[in-house]
Amino acid sequence: MLVLAGLLMLVAAPTEAALPGPPFDLALSSTSLIEGETVTVHVTARPGGTAHERYDLYLLLASVEEAAFLTPEGTWAPRPVPYARSVSTTDPPLVRPWPKVWPPGRYALGLVVVPPSGDPLSRAEWRYRPAITWFRIAPLRSESAVPAVTTLALLGVAAAGAVALVWWAGATARPSASGP
């Protein structure tokens, strides 16, 4: 699915100006992650929200090739799964771990707010513009990378030592000018 492209086009579209800003903020504990790390997702109400309205919240991870919905347990679902059901702006903030983020790349995480049991894939169900946060996941550093760096450093020291030894051997092997 090209959900990211569609989501970003909808957010940037002039008709989107008719939708108010989202009643919730979306943030991650870090936007620069390493593959396999755990990150915390924060969904907090913005001041001035309507207390009597309730919403279903969906978190959508989008990339060029695919899209997936983040479940409350921190796993991915290919179809819409609510991150939180029947949430009000007066409820406490949602702070949940997202274990073992993957794969490496740059992503957009979008928060889509719809009425209870609404369809987050239907633009007609949206009550607010999506809240979007960008983040980057770096590849897990290979365990073999550390020895490779160490090996290169040792080779450099050994090469410098060899050059010094050749120079010293050449300097001491020269015949002296005051010899017999």
C-alpha positions, 0 to 999 in steps of 0.5 A: 500500500502506498499509504504514506503517500496518500496520507501525506497528500491528504494532509497537504491537500487544500481541502484538508484545511477544512479539518481542524487540528487533532485533539491529541499530540503524538510523540515518541521518547526518541526519534533516532532509534536503533533497530530492536530498541524499545521506544515509548509512544506518548498520546496526550490530549491538547488543551481545549478538547471537547470532553464529551466526545469519544474517539478511536485512535489508530497509529499508522506506520507508513513507508513507501512499500507498506503500511501497518497499524500499531496495536496496543501491545506494540505489534503490527497488524496489516489491517486497522486495529485501534491503538485505543478505543473510546478515548476522550480528551479528558482521559489520562495520556496514553504512554505505552512501550513499542518494543523492538522497533524495526526495520531500518529506515525513515518513517512517518507515524500517523495518529488518525482520530475517528468516531468510535467504530469508525473506519480509519481508512475512510477519509470521510470518517476523519474528524481531524487532520492526522498528527504525524511524527517522523523518526529514523531507525538505524540498523543494529550494529553488527557484532563483527563490526567491533572486531573489524575496527579493532583489527584495523587499528591494530594493523595501523599500529603494526604498520607504523611499528614496521616502518619505524623498525625498518628506519631504525634498522637502516639507520644502524646498519650504515657504516660509520664514516670514522671506521677503519 
